[in-house]
Amino acid sequence: MAQDAASVKSEKRYVPRLKETYRGEIVRQMMDRYGYRNPMAVPRLHKIVVNMGVGEANLNIKLLDAAADQLGAITGQKPVIRRSRKSIANFKIRKGMPIGCSVTLRGDRMWDFFDRLVSTALPRVRDFRGVPARSFDGRGNYTLGLKDQLVFLEINYAKVDKARGMNVTIVTTSRTDEEAKNLLTLLGMPFRRD
């Protein structure tokens, strides 16, 4: 029994590859560039929000279930169904109708998702030349739109009925867009050279 407890303690806990790179190299580079004295002051990823809107859900609720299953497969976390906040007659939407699903990733799942996004999903986008650098919001957060969920390897191509887009919002703790862009560049985000 004591031997089992000792072997459990000696096993290393899983740490995402990109998180180790951030702790080992990127923090030091950001401290040198921006003059931070404390490593905890260096900007870091706070959370990633993945949102998939399903406008046709008002006609067929099963479309929302399929979108939620796909988003769950992509992120590894159960999505939350989002409902409309107000009625919009032109879109035939009433208040409280389900219109999409979203997932908020934090911790190790966030690091794993970001790694898969920049290393496998974005290079699979057709005619990919990099992501635009103008999609920052002024507070150090970056939003990226994907037109197709099939760029992720977790999606089974045979089960997809329709290509749906999604928004990926990367929330950082940086105060300026320049620091956030530098952080994301060091993490491997392929920005377009304009």
Secondary structure, 3 states (H helix, E strand, C coil): CHHHHHHHHHCCCCCCHHHHHHHHHHHHHHHHHHCCCCHHHCCCEEEEEEEEECHHHHCCCHHHHHHHHHHHHHHCCCCEEEECCCCEHHHCECCCCEEEEEEEECHHHHHHHHHHHHHHHHHHCCCCCCECCCCECCCCCEEEEECCHHHCCCCCHHHCCCCCCEEEEEEECCCCHHHHHHHHHHHCCCECCC
